[in-house]
Amino acid sequence: MTLTESFAMWPGSSVSGLYLSHPESFYFGVGKIERDQVEDYAARKAMTVAEIERWLAPVLNYIPSQDGAKQPLIAPAATPANDEASRELAAHPPGCACAVHLAWRKKAVGAG
C-alpha cells in the first residue's frame, strides 16, 4: 500500500484506520442539509448556492430550485409514486417534509 501525491491510498481497495473504543461510545446519524446551511457554506467557499447544491444534491433536505430562489415545499400529487408509498403518504398531512415525501417529490421533479 502507498499514498499518492494527493494522499489517497493505492490501490483503491486499501483500508487503513485507527479505531478507538469506549463502552459508552455510540454511532449517530447525521441529518440531511438544509438550505441555510448550504447558503452559509457557499458564502464561506466563495461559490454560488447552485454549485453547492449540485455537489451536495444527495444529502439535501429540500428540492433545489432551477433559478436559485427559495422554493416552497411542493404538496404531494393525488397519485402516489407507487402502491406501497400510498399507504405511507396517506398517513401524513399534505406538504409534509418527511423522508418519504421528500424522496417522492424529488422523483416527481426529476431531481433524484
C-alpha positions, -999 to 999 in steps of 0.1 A, spaced: 0 0 0 13 35 -9 0 71 -8 -4 91 -40 6 127 -43 -29 137 -32 -26 114 -2 -51 88 -15 -43 52 -7 -32 30 -36 -46 5 -45 -81 19 -41 -92 -12 -22 -67 -5 6 -82 1 40 -64 17 70 -77 33 102 -73 40 138 -101 27 159 -107 37 195 -133 22 217 -152 30 249 -181 11 265 -203 42 265 -195 53 229 -221 51 201 -225 59 165 -250 86 154 -266 96 122 -260 129 106 -292 146 92 -297 160 58 -285 195 49 -310 224 50 -309 255 27 -295 279 54 -265 255 58 -260 254 20 -261 293 18 -236 296 47 -212 270 31 -215 287 -3 -205 321 12 -176 306 30 -163 287 -1 -170 318 -24 -192 296 -46 -228 300 -58 -256 282 -40 -264 264 -72 -229 250 -74 -230 238 -38 -265 223 -44 -251 204 -74 -223 189 -53 -244 182 -23 -276 170 -40 -277 135 -24 -277 150 11 -300 180 7 -332 180 28 -350 202 2 -355 203 -36 -332 228 -52 -349 254 -74 -338 259 -110 -332 296 -106 -316 296 -72 -345 313 -55 -361 298 -24 -387 273 -33 -416 262 -10 -423 226 -5 -444 210 -32 -476 194 -20 -477 157 -30 -498 150 -60 -530 130 -58 -513 99 -74 -487 84 -52 -454 71 -66 -464 35 -61 -489 14 -42 -466 9 -12 -460 46 -8 -497 54 -10 -503 38 25 -474 57 39 -483 90 22 -519 88 33 -509 89 69 -492 122 66 -506 157 62 -502 175 27 -469 192 24 -452 170 50 -414 172 49 -406 137 59 -382 115 40 -409 96 22 -425 127 8 -391 144 0 -380 113 -20 -413 112 -38 -411 149 -46 -375 147 -58 -385 118 -81 -415 138 -94 -395 168 -104 -366 147 -117 -341 158 -91 -331 124 -78 
